[in-house]
Amino acid sequence: RKAIHEDPGNADLLFSYGNALLSESKYDSAVEYFNSALMIDPEHDDARYYKAFALYYLKEYGQSRNELEKIVEINPAFDDGNLLMGDNYYAEKNYDSAIEWYETAYSNGVRSSDLCHVMAYIYDVRNNAEKAIPLYQETLYYDSTRTDIYTRLAELVPAEAASYIALGNRFRQQ
């Protein structure tokens, strides 16, 4: 705060303080500081991204997407933005839009247990087992302790149900 008081026109200081507030779950206050940083430097993509992140936590999904659109339009390979855009749509249960953004990040090489799981789930609820199964399996590659996935794979792949159930039981016991 002292540094901001001494240099109130420094967008990086405002951004940093907003980020500290974000880490303390003070989302409304964080948005205010990110806005201040963006008023000084409208090209401050970090402030814009973290503002979108705070808005997501405030469940202001439309506003969050508006901020993200400004970034991903310029840089379509900004995968954190693509993932957060997908998360915004997913939170609203707009799975068709969510999967498009997740697929973009996935096709850019982003891999994680959470991403594979959410994509598998979306395909699963859309009755697309052909795409869901390999994504569930990939989820287990990154995190083999997710026992709910073994159960779902046992249902989707009856021929391998016994092995999926045995693996799931093994991790439940640990």
Rosetta constraint file for C-alpha pairs under 8 A:
AtomPair CA 1 CA 5 HARMONIC 6.09 0.50
AtomPair CA 1 CA 17 HARMONIC 7.67 0.50
AtomPair CA 2 CA 6 HARMONIC 6.24 0.50
AtomPair CA 3 CA 7 HARMONIC 6.01 0.50
AtomPair CA 3 CA 8 HARMONIC 7.90 0.50
AtomPair CA 3 CA 13 HARMONIC 7.37 0.50
AtomPair CA 4 CA 8 HARMONIC 4.83 0.50
AtomPair CA 4 CA 9 HARMONIC 7.85 0.50
AtomPair CA 4 CA 10 HARMONIC 7.26 0.50
AtomPair CA 4 CA 13 HARMONIC 6.22 0.50
AtomPair CA 4 CA 14 HARMONIC 6.78 0.50
AtomPair CA 8 CA 14 HARMONIC 7.82 0.50
AtomPair CA 9 CA 40 HARMONIC 6.69 0.50
AtomPair CA 10 CA 14 HARMONIC 6.53 0.50
AtomPair CA 10 CA 37 HARMONIC 7.47 0.50
AtomPair CA 10 CA 40 HARMONIC 7.59 0.50
AtomPair CA 11 CA 15 HARMONIC 6.03 0.50
AtomPair CA 11 CA 36 HARMONIC 7.38 0.50
AtomPair CA 11 CA 37 HARMONIC 4.27 0.50
AtomPair CA 11 CA 38 HARMONIC 7.15 0.50
AtomPair CA 11 CA 40 HARMONIC 5.95 0.50
AtomPair CA 11 CA 41 HARMONIC 6.32 0.50
AtomPair CA 11 CA 44 HARMONIC 7.92 0.50
AtomPair CA 12 CA 16 HARMONIC 6.04 0.50
AtomPair CA 12 CA 37 HARMONIC 6.96 0.50
AtomPair CA 13 CA 17 HARMONIC 6.19 0.50
AtomPair CA 14 CA 18 HARMONIC 6.10 0.50
AtomPair CA 14 CA 33 HARMONIC 5.55 0.50
AtomPair CA 14 CA 34 HARMONIC 6.69 0.50
AtomPair CA 14 CA 36 HARMONIC 6.75 0.50
AtomPair CA 14 CA 37 HARMONIC 5.39 0.50
AtomPair CA 15 CA 19 HARMONIC 6.10 0.50
AtomPair CA 15 CA 33 HARMONIC 6.35 0.50
AtomPair CA 15 CA 34 HARMONIC 5.51 0.50
AtomPair CA 15 CA 37 HARMONIC 5.76 0.50
AtomPair CA 15 CA 46 HARMONIC 7.82 0.50
AtomPair CA 15 CA 47 HARMONIC 5.67 0.50
AtomPair CA 16 CA 20 HARMONIC 6.28 0.50
AtomPair CA 17 CA 21 HARMONIC 6.30 0.50
AtomPair CA 17 CA 30 HARMONIC 7.64 0.50
AtomPair CA 17 CA 33 HARMONIC 7.01 0.50
AtomPair CA 18 CA 22 HARMONIC 6.12 0.50
AtomPair CA 18 CA 29 HARMONIC 7.20 0.50
AtomPair CA 18 CA 30 HARMONIC 4.24 0.50
AtomPair CA 18 CA 31 HARMONIC 6.92 0.50
AtomPair CA 18 CA 32 HARMONIC 7.58 0.50
AtomPair CA 18 CA 33 HARMONIC 4.93 0.50
AtomPair CA 18 CA 34 HARMONIC 5.76 0.50
AtomPair CA 19 CA 23 HARMONIC 6.24 0.50
AtomPair CA 19 CA 30 HARMONIC 6.57 0.50
AtomPair CA 19 CA 50 HARMONIC 7.28 0.50
AtomPair CA 20 CA 24 HARMONIC 6.49 0.50
AtomPair CA 20 CA 30 HARMONIC 7.81 0.50
AtomPair CA 21 CA 25 HARMONIC 6.39 0.50
AtomPair CA 21 CA 26 HARMONIC 5.16 0.50
AtomPair CA 21 CA 27 HARMONIC 6.85 0.50
AtomPair CA 21 CA 29 HARMONIC 6.70 0.50
AtomPair CA 21 CA 30 HARMONIC 5.18 0.50
AtomPair CA 22 CA 26 HARMONIC 5.48 0.50
AtomPair CA 22 CA 27 HARMONIC 5.47 0.50
AtomPair CA 22 CA 30 HARMONIC 5.43 0.50
AtomPair CA 22 CA 54 HARMONIC 6.65 0.50
AtomPair CA 26 CA 30 HARMONIC 6.12 0.50
AtomPair CA 27 CA 31 HARMONIC 6.16 0.50
AtomPair CA 27 CA 54 HARMONIC 5.22 0.50
AtomPair CA 27 CA 55 HARMONIC 7.28 0.50
AtomPair CA 27 CA 57 HARMONIC 7.19 0.50
AtomPair CA 27 CA 58 HARMONIC 6.77 0.50
AtomPair CA 28 CA 32 HARMONIC 6.55 0.50
AtomPair CA 28 CA 54 HARMONIC 7.57 0.50
AtomPair CA 28 CA 58 HARMONIC 7.73 0.50
AtomPair CA 29 CA 33 HARMONIC 6.54 0.50
AtomPair CA 30 CA 34 HARMONIC 6.17 0.50
AtomPair CA 30 CA 51 HARMONIC 7.31 0.50
AtomPair CA 30 CA 54 HARMONIC 7.03 0.50
AtomPair CA 31 CA 35 HARMONIC 5.99 0.50
AtomPair CA 31 CA 51 HARMONIC 5.40 0.50
AtomPair CA 31 CA 54 HARMONIC 6.48 0.50
AtomPair CA 31 CA 55 HARMONIC 7.37 0.50
AtomPair CA 32 CA 36 HARMONIC 6.25 0.50
AtomPair CA 33 CA 37 HARMONIC 6.22 0.50
AtomPair CA 34 CA 38 HARMONIC 6.16 0.50
AtomPair CA 34 CA 47 HARMONIC 5.23 0.50
AtomPair CA 34 CA 48 HARMONIC 6.93 0.50
AtomPair CA 34 CA 50 HARMONIC 7.53 0.50
AtomPair CA 34 CA 51 HARMONIC 5.81 0.50
AtomPair CA 35 CA 39 HARMONIC 6.13 0.50
AtomPair CA 35 CA 47 HARMONIC 7.77 0.50
AtomPair CA 35 CA 51 HARMONIC 7.62 0.50
AtomPair CA 36 CA 40 HARMONIC 6.58 0.50
AtomPair CA 37 CA 41 HARMONIC 6.04 0.50
AtomPair CA 37 CA 42 HARMONIC 7.71 0.50
AtomPair CA 37 CA 44 HARMONIC 7.42 0.50
AtomPair CA 37 CA 47 HARMONIC 6.73 0.50
AtomPair CA 38 CA 42 HARMONIC 4.48 0.50
AtomPair CA 38 CA 43 HARMONIC 7.14 0.50
AtomPair CA 38 CA 44 HARMONIC 6.18 0.50
AtomPair CA 38 CA 47 HARMONIC 6.70 0.50
AtomPair CA 38 CA 48 HARMONIC 7.16 0.50
AtomPair CA 44 CA 48 HARMONIC 6.41 0.50
AtomPair CA 45 CA 49 HARMONIC 5.97 0.50
AtomPair CA 45 CA 71 HARMONIC 6.68 0.50
AtomPair CA 46 CA 50 HARMONIC 6.08 0.50
AtomPair CA 47 CA 51 HARMONIC 5.90 0.50
AtomPair CA 48 CA 52 HARMONIC 6.24 0.50
AtomPair CA 48 CA 67 HARMONIC 6.14 0.50
AtomPair CA 48 CA 68 HARMONIC 7.35 0.50
AtomPair CA 48 CA 71 HARMONIC 7.75 0.50
AtomPair CA 49 CA 53 HARMONIC 6.23 0.50
AtomPair CA 49 CA 67 HARMONIC 7.01 0.50
AtomPair CA 49 CA 68 HARMONIC 6.39 0.50
AtomPair CA 49 CA 71 HARMONIC 7.60 0.50
AtomPair CA 49 CA 81 HARMONIC 7.04 0.50
AtomPair CA 50 CA 54 HARMONIC 6.12 0.50
AtomPair CA 51 CA 55 HARMONIC 6.13 0.50
AtomPair CA 51 CA 64 HARMONIC 7.43 0.50
AtomPair CA 51 CA 67 HARMONIC 7.53 0.50
AtomPair CA 52 CA 56 HARMONIC 6.11 0.50
AtomPair CA 52 CA 63 HARMONIC 7.28 0.50
AtomPair CA 52 CA 64 HARMONIC 4.20 0.50
AtomPair CA 52 CA 65 HARMONIC 6.96 0.50
AtomPair CA 52 CA 67 HARMONIC 5.68 0.50
AtomPair CA 52 CA 68 HARMONIC 6.36 0.50
AtomPair CA 53 CA 57 HARMONIC 6.54 0.50
AtomPair CA 53 CA 64 HARMONIC 6.85 0.50
AtomPair CA 53 CA 84 HARMONIC 7.33 0.50
AtomPair CA 54 CA 58 HARMONIC 6.28 0.50
AtomPair CA 54 CA 64 HARMONIC 7.95 0.50
AtomPair CA 55 CA 59 HARMONIC 6.21 0.50
AtomPair CA 55 CA 60 HARMONIC 5.11 0.50
AtomPair CA 55 CA 61 HARMONIC 6.71 0.50
AtomPair CA 55 CA 63 HARMONIC 6.75 0.50
AtomPair CA 55 CA 64 HARMONIC 5.24 0.50
AtomPair CA 56 CA 60 HARMONIC 5.59 0.50
AtomPair CA 56 CA 61 HARMONIC 5.44 0.50
AtomPair CA 56 CA 64 HARMONIC 5.74 0.50
AtomPair CA 56 CA 88 HARMONIC 6.58 0.50
AtomPair CA 60 CA 64 HARMONIC 6.15 0.50
AtomPair CA 61 CA 65 HARMONIC 6.14 0.50
AtomPair CA 61 CA 88 HARMONIC 5.32 0.50
AtomPair CA 61 CA 89 HARMONIC 7.51 0.50
AtomPair CA 61 CA 92 HARMONIC 7.87 0.50
AtomPair CA 62 CA 66 HARMONIC 6.26 0.50
AtomPair CA 62 CA 88 HARMONIC 7.80 0.50
AtomPair CA 63 CA 67 HARMONIC 6.46 0.50
AtomPair CA 64 CA 68 HARMONIC 6.32 0.50
AtomPair CA 64 CA 85 HARMONIC 7.88 0.50
AtomPair CA 64 CA 88 HARMONIC 7.43 0.50
AtomPair CA 65 CA 69 HARMONIC 5.97 0.50
AtomPair CA 65 CA 85 HARMONIC 5.96 0.50
AtomPair CA 65 CA 88 HARMONIC 7.00 0.50
AtomPair CA 66 CA 70 HARMONIC 6.81 0.50
AtomPair CA 67 CA 71 HARMONIC 7.07 0.50
AtomPair CA 68 CA 72 HARMONIC 6.16 0.50
AtomPair CA 68 CA 81 HARMONIC 6.07 0.50
AtomPair CA 68 CA 85 HARMONIC 6.79 0.50
AtomPair CA 69 CA 73 HARMONIC 5.72 0.50
AtomPair CA 70 CA 74 HARMONIC 6.87 0.50
AtomPair CA 71 CA 75 HARMONIC 6.09 0.50
AtomPair CA 71 CA 76 HARMONIC 7.88 0.50
AtomPair CA 71 CA 78 HARMONIC 7.75 0.50
AtomPair CA 71 CA 81 HARMONIC 7.38 0.50
AtomPair CA 72 CA 76 HARMONIC 4.56 0.50
AtomPair CA 72 CA 77 HARMONIC 7.20 0.50
AtomPair CA 72 CA 78 HARMONIC 6.14 0.50
AtomPair CA 72 CA 81 HARMONIC 6.49 0.50
AtomPair CA 72 CA 82 HARMONIC 7.18 0.50
AtomPair CA 76 CA 82 HARMONIC 7.82 0.50
AtomPair CA 77 CA 82 HARMONIC 7.85 0.50
AtomPair CA 77 CA 105 HARMONIC 7.58 0.50
AtomPair CA 77 CA 108 HARMONIC 7.05 0.50
AtomPair CA 78 CA 82 HARMONIC 6.40 0.50
AtomPair CA 79 CA 83 HARMONIC 6.01 0.50
AtomPair CA 79 CA 104 HARMONIC 7.89 0.50
AtomPair CA 79 CA 105 HARMONIC 5.24 0.50
AtomPair CA 79 CA 108 HARMONIC 7.57 0.50
AtomPair CA 79 CA 110 HARMONIC 7.42 0.50
AtomPair CA 80 CA 84 HARMONIC 6.13 0.50
AtomPair CA 81 CA 85 HARMONIC 5.97 0.50
AtomPair CA 82 CA 86 HARMONIC 6.22 0.50
AtomPair CA 82 CA 101 HARMONIC 5.33 0.50
AtomPair CA 82 CA 102 HARMONIC 6.66 0.50
AtomPair CA 82 CA 104 HARMONIC 6.94 0.50
AtomPair CA 82 CA 105 HARMONIC 6.00 0.50
AtomPair CA 83 CA 87 HARMONIC 6.14 0.50
AtomPair CA 83 CA 101 HARMONIC 6.40 0.50
AtomPair CA 83 CA 102 HARMONIC 5.81 0.50
AtomPair CA 83 CA 105 HARMONIC 6.54 0.50
AtomPair CA 84 CA 88 HARMONIC 6.17 0.50
AtomPair CA 85 CA 89 HARMONIC 6.55 0.50
AtomPair CA 85 CA 98 HARMONIC 7.29 0.50
AtomPair CA 85 CA 101 HARMONIC 6.45 0.50
AtomPair CA 86 CA 90 HARMONIC 5.99 0.50
AtomPair CA 86 CA 97 HARMONIC 7.09 0.50
AtomPair CA 86 CA 98 HARMONIC 4.15 0.50
AtomPair CA 86 CA 99 HARMONIC 6.70 0.50
AtomPair CA 86 CA 100 HARMONIC 7.47 0.50
AtomPair CA 86 CA 101 HARMONIC 4.94 0.50
AtomPair CA 86 CA 102 HARMONIC 5.68 0.50
AtomPair CA 87 CA 91 HARMONIC 5.99 0.50
AtomPair CA 87 CA 98 HARMONIC 6.67 0.50
AtomPair CA 88 CA 92 HARMONIC 6.67 0.50
AtomPair CA 88 CA 98 HARMONIC 7.55 0.50
AtomPair CA 89 CA 93 HARMONIC 6.31 0.50
AtomPair CA 89 CA 94 HARMONIC 5.10 0.50
AtomPair CA 89 CA 95 HARMONIC 6.69 0.50
AtomPair CA 89 CA 97 HARMONIC 6.21 0.50
AtomPair CA 89 CA 98 HARMONIC 4.95 0.50
AtomPair CA 90 CA 94 HARMONIC 5.54 0.50
AtomPair CA 90 CA 95 HARMONIC 5.66 0.50
AtomPair CA 90 CA 97 HARMONIC 7.94 0.50
AtomPair CA 90 CA 98 HARMONIC 5.32 0.50
AtomPair CA 94 CA 98 HARMONIC 6.22 0.50
AtomPair CA 95 CA 99 HARMONIC 5.93 0.50
AtomPair CA 95 CA 122 HARMONIC 6.32 0.50
AtomPair CA 96 CA 100 HARMONIC 6.72 0.50
AtomPair CA 97 CA 101 HARMONIC 6.77 0.50
AtomPair CA 98 CA 102 HARMONIC 6.25 0.50
AtomPair CA 99 CA 103 HARMONIC 5.79 0.50
AtomPair CA 99 CA 119 HARMONIC 6.50 0.50
AtomPair CA 99 CA 122 HARMONIC 7.09 0.50
AtomPair CA 100 CA 104 HARMONIC 6.28 0.50
AtomPair CA 101 CA 105 HARMONIC 6.55 0.50
AtomPair CA 102 CA 106 HARMONIC 6.07 0.50
AtomPair CA 102 CA 115 HARMONIC 7.31 0.50
AtomPair CA 102 CA 119 HARMONIC 7.05 0.50
AtomPair CA 103 CA 107 HARMONIC 5.88 0.50
AtomPair CA 103 CA 119 HARMONIC 7.96 0.50
AtomPair CA 104 CA 108 HARMONIC 6.29 0.50
AtomPair CA 105 CA 109 HARMONIC 6.63 0.50
AtomPair CA 105 CA 110 HARMONIC 5.53 0.50
AtomPair CA 106 CA 110 HARMONIC 4.80 0.50
AtomPair CA 106 CA 111 HARMONIC 6.39 0.50
AtomPair CA 111 CA 115 HARMONIC 6.59 0.50
AtomPair CA 111 CA 116 HARMONIC 7.02 0.50
AtomPair CA 112 CA 116 HARMONIC 6.16 0.50
AtomPair CA 112 CA 139 HARMONIC 7.22 0.50
AtomPair CA 112 CA 142 HARMONIC 6.46 0.50
AtomPair CA 113 CA 117 HARMONIC 6.00 0.50
AtomPair CA 113 CA 138 HARMONIC 7.47 0.50
AtomPair CA 113 CA 139 HARMONIC 4.57 0.50
AtomPair CA 113 CA 140 HARMONIC 7.16 0.50
AtomPair CA 113 CA 141 HARMONIC 7.80 0.50
AtomPair CA 113 CA 142 HARMONIC 5.17 0.50
AtomPair CA 113 CA 143 HARMONIC 6.02 0.50
AtomPair CA 114 CA 118 HARMONIC 6.12 0.50
AtomPair CA 114 CA 139 HARMONIC 7.22 0.50
AtomPair CA 115 CA 119 HARMONIC 6.15 0.50
AtomPair CA 116 CA 120 HARMONIC 5.99 0.50
AtomPair CA 116 CA 135 HARMONIC 5.32 0.50
AtomPair CA 116 CA 136 HARMONIC 6.64 0.50
AtomPair CA 116 CA 138 HARMONIC 6.52 0.50
AtomPair CA 116 CA 139 HARMONIC 5.24 0.50
AtomPair CA 117 CA 121 HARMONIC 6.05 0.50
AtomPair CA 117 CA 135 HARMONIC 6.65 0.50
AtomPair CA 117 CA 136 HARMONIC 5.91 0.50
AtomPair CA 117 CA 139 HARMONIC 5.58 0.50
AtomPair CA 118 CA 122 HARMONIC 6.20 0.50
AtomPair CA 119 CA 123 HARMONIC 6.26 0.50
AtomPair CA 119 CA 132 HARMONIC 7.34 0.50
AtomPair CA 119 CA 135 HARMONIC 6.97 0.50
AtomPair CA 120 CA 124 HARMONIC 5.92 0.50
AtomPair CA 120 CA 131 HARMONIC 7.02 0.50
AtomPair CA 120 CA 132 HARMONIC 4.22 0.50
AtomPair CA 120 CA 133 HARMONIC 6.94 0.50
AtomPair CA 120 CA 134 HARMONIC 7.89 0.50
AtomPair CA 120 CA 135 HARMONIC 5.07 0.50
AtomPair CA 120 CA 136 HARMONIC 5.56 0.50
AtomPair CA 121 CA 125 HARMONIC 6.15 0.50
AtomPair CA 121 CA 132 HARMONIC 6.74 0.50
AtomPair CA 122 CA 126 HARMONIC 6.22 0.50
AtomPair CA 122 CA 132 HARMONIC 7.78 0.50
AtomPair CA 123 CA 127 HARMONIC 6.28 0.50
AtomPair CA 123 CA 128 HARMONIC 5.07 0.50
AtomPair CA 123 CA 129 HARMONIC 6.75 0.50
AtomPair CA 123 CA 131 HARMONIC 6.30 0.50
AtomPair CA 123 CA 132 HARMONIC 5.15 0.50
AtomPair CA 124 CA 128 HARMONIC 5.50 0.50
AtomPair CA 124 CA 129 HARMONIC 5.72 0.50
AtomPair CA 124 CA 131 HARMONIC 7.94 0.50
AtomPair CA 124 CA 132 HARMONIC 5.36 0.50
AtomPair CA 128 CA 132 HARMONIC 6.19 0.50
AtomPair CA 129 CA 133 HARMONIC 5.67 0.50
AtomPair CA 129 CA 156 HARMONIC 7.08 0.50
AtomPair CA 130 CA 134 HARMONIC 7.47 0.50
AtomPair CA 131 CA 135 HARMONIC 6.66 0.50
AtomPair CA 132 CA 136 HARMONIC 6.08 0.50
AtomPair CA 133 CA 137 HARMONIC 6.18 0.50
AtomPair CA 133 CA 153 HARMONIC 6.87 0.50
AtomPair CA 133 CA 156 HARMONIC 7.29 0.50
AtomPair CA 134 CA 138 HARMONIC 6.03 0.50
AtomPair CA 135 CA 139 HARMONIC 6.09 0.50
AtomPair CA 136 CA 140 HARMONIC 6.56 0.50
AtomPair CA 136 CA 149 HARMONIC 6.54 0.50
AtomPair CA 136 CA 153 HARMONIC 7.32 0.50
AtomPair CA 137 CA 141 HARMONIC 6.47 0.50
AtomPair CA 138 CA 142 HARMONIC 6.66 0.50
AtomPair CA 139 CA 143 HARMONIC 6.14 0.50
AtomPair CA 139 CA 144 HARMONIC 7.59 0.50
AtomPair CA 140 CA 144 HARMONIC 4.33 0.50
AtomPair CA 140 CA 145 HARMONIC 7.29 0.50
AtomPair CA 140 CA 146 HARMONIC 6.82 0.50
AtomPair CA 140 CA 149 HARMONIC 7.61 0.50
AtomPair CA 144 CA 171 HARMONIC 7.95 0.50
AtomPair CA 145 CA 168 HARMONIC 7.83 0.50
AtomPair CA 145 CA 171 HARMONIC 5.73 0.50
AtomPair CA 145 CA 172 HARMONIC 7.88 0.50
AtomPair CA 146 CA 150 HARMONIC 7.34 0.50
AtomPair CA 146 CA 168 HARMONIC 7.94 0.50
AtomPair CA 147 CA 151 HARMONIC 6.72 0.50
AtomPair CA 147 CA 168 HARMONIC 4.93 0.50
AtomPair CA 147 CA 169 HARMONIC 7.60 0.50
AtomPair CA 147 CA 171 HARMONIC 6.61 0.50
AtomPair CA 147 CA 172 HARMONIC 6.65 0.50
AtomPair CA 148 CA 152 HARMONIC 6.39 0.50
AtomPair CA 148 CA 168 HARMONIC 7.60 0.50
AtomPair CA 149 CA 153 HARMONIC 6.03 0.50
AtomPair CA 150 CA 154 HARMONIC 6.12 0.50
AtomPair CA 150 CA 164 HARMONIC 5.11 0.50
AtomPair CA 150 CA 165 HARMONIC 6.24 0.50
AtomPair CA 150 CA 167 HARMONIC 7.06 0.50
AtomPair CA 150 CA 168 HARMONIC 5.26 0.50
AtomPair CA 151 CA 155 HARMONIC 6.55 0.50
AtomPair CA 151 CA 164 HARMONIC 6.82 0.50
AtomPair CA 151 CA 165 HARMONIC 6.24 0.50
AtomPair CA 151 CA 168 HARMONIC 6.86 0.50
AtomPair CA 152 CA 156 HARMONIC 6.24 0.50
AtomPair CA 153 CA 157 HARMONIC 5.71 0.50
AtomPair CA 153 CA 161 HARMONIC 7.16 0.50
AtomPair CA 153 CA 164 HARMONIC 6.71 0.50
AtomPair CA 154 CA 158 HARMONIC 5.71 0.50
AtomPair CA 154 CA 160 HARMONIC 6.44 0.50
AtomPair CA 154 CA 161 HARMONIC 3.92 0.50
AtomPair CA 154 CA 162 HARMONIC 7.16 0.50
AtomPair CA 154 CA 164 HARMONIC 5.48 0.50
AtomPair CA 154 CA 165 HARMONIC 6.41 0.50
AtomPair CA 155 CA 161 HARMONIC 6.75 0.50
AtomPair CA 157 CA 161 HARMONIC 6.14 0.50
AtomPair CA 160 CA 164 HARMONIC 6.39 0.50
AtomPair CA 161 CA 165 HARMONIC 6.00 0.50
AtomPair CA 162 CA 166 HARMONIC 6.11 0.50
AtomPair CA 163 CA 167 HARMONIC 6.13 0.50
AtomPair CA 164 CA 168 HARMONIC 6.04 0.50
AtomPair CA 165 CA 169 HARMONIC 6.05 0.50
AtomPair CA 166 CA 170 HARMONIC 6.15 0.50
AtomPair CA 167 CA 171 HARMONIC 6.44 0.50
AtomPair CA 168 CA 172 HARMONIC 6.21 0.50
AtomPair CA 169 CA 173 HARMONIC 6.26 0.50
AtomPair CA 170 CA 174 HARMONIC 6.67 0.50
